[in-house]
Amino acid sequence: MELFKAIILGIIQGLTEFLPVSSSGHLVLAEHYLKFKNPDINFEIILHLGSLFAVLIYFRKDIISLIRSLILFKNKESIHTRNRNTIFYIIVATTVTGILGLYFENPLTKAFSSLYIPSFMLIITGFILYISDKIEPKGIKTHQLGIKKSFLIGFAQAFAILPGISRSGTTITVGIFTGLDREEATRFSFILSIPAIVGVNIHKLSNLLDLDRSLWLPYLLGTLAAFISGYLVISFLIEIVKKQRLKYFAYYCWLIAIVTLILYLNHKYG
């Protein structure tokens, strides 16, 4: 893979991983319409590591606080109790995502080779984002989430494995629907991505270790580009969610989906 192409895909991954427009869907479309040679799903998985590092650094204080509360397991101070509750709900949601992701791994992998599936899924993402601005959250915090609601968010994250379905947009919207404060829902969505990305990379570790050495540099540069672009948009998205302006991304998703479908149909039947 050419270095320039790897960097472009990395930038697209970083921006669209956190902006609620589906990183996987945009990567599939970019690889096709920009005439990029499909680098296979392993490259897309590695790009997510860049997004992971962006989340780890941006939310480092929150993550350190959660880890500290886990280490001080016998400490009954309210902050540690709240943090341990949050960790438990992250585990519940991640478990749901992991089970569903493994069960549907083969059909989901095939979806990445399709062009029209991401287009249709972007239309669904648009509706999800549009609805999110209409929901009035109850203002609950993540430590008050509960098992059923964390299960629902985990299910939403699994659904977002489909290319074209935004992981951040879907989990944030479902989080708000369950009653989470908008900013809390956004933070929970970002932190929830950590075990999901780590889990996928562990699951694909054998494939990643067998990579040809000639691919190491483009993969590294792509990951670095994903990290930089991803880090730059996190705070931007948090403000967008708080101001209830996700509908603008809904319009974008619908526009991209319609244009893509027209080009696809024209190419197929024209």
Phi, psi and omega in degrees: 000137180290146182300317182300317181294321179296319180293318179299314179295326178295318178296316179299317179299312183298315181293313188275348175293321183259326170290137190281061183230011177075105178291317182297319179297317181291326178293318178299314181292319181296317180300326182280305189281337176266009177061034176279140174291126182301115186278004183076166189293338179298322179295319180295324178294316180294324178301327180296338175297325176298318177296321179300313180298324178298316179294316181300319182283317183294318183257028185302322180293317179296317183293317178298320178297318179295316180295319180298318180293329178288320178293316179275058189299329183272354179286125186262011178300148187302320182297322180287324177295317179296317180297319180293326175297316179299316179300318180299317181291328174295319179296317179299310181297318181294321179298316178299313180299315182297315181297312181293321180296318179291320183294321183255023185301313184296308179295329179292322179297320178296328181296334181286344179269356182265154178257323184281334180298311177302326180295313178294322181292328176295327176296317178296318178302319179302316179294321178299314181293319180297319180294325185301324180289341182271345183279134176261105182293155180272354176081019180284159180260165185298327180288352177256009191298309182093158185294313184299318182288323177291327174299316181295319178293322177297321177297318179298321179293323177295319178300327183284000174293334177299132178296127182109341176264121182286123178295311182294314181298319182290313182291324177294315180298314179294323177299316177295320179299324180285351177115356181296144170302147186302314180292322178297318180298321180292314179297317180298320179298316181294312182294327178295336180290338185299301180296330180295313180293317179299317181298316180296318181292325176293318180298326182259016187302318182298320178293320183292327180288339181269008182299141175295138182300334179293344181266349185301313183295310178298324178295320180294315180294322177297318179295319178297318178296321178295321179296310184296310182293323179294316181299323184290337186258354184299307182296327178299315181294320179303316179293322179298315181295316181298325182271006178055054181238024178292342181300333179293327175286333175297315179299319180297314180300317180295319180298311181298319181297314182295314180298317181296317180295320178297314179296320180295313181293323179295320179290323185281320186244354183284000000 
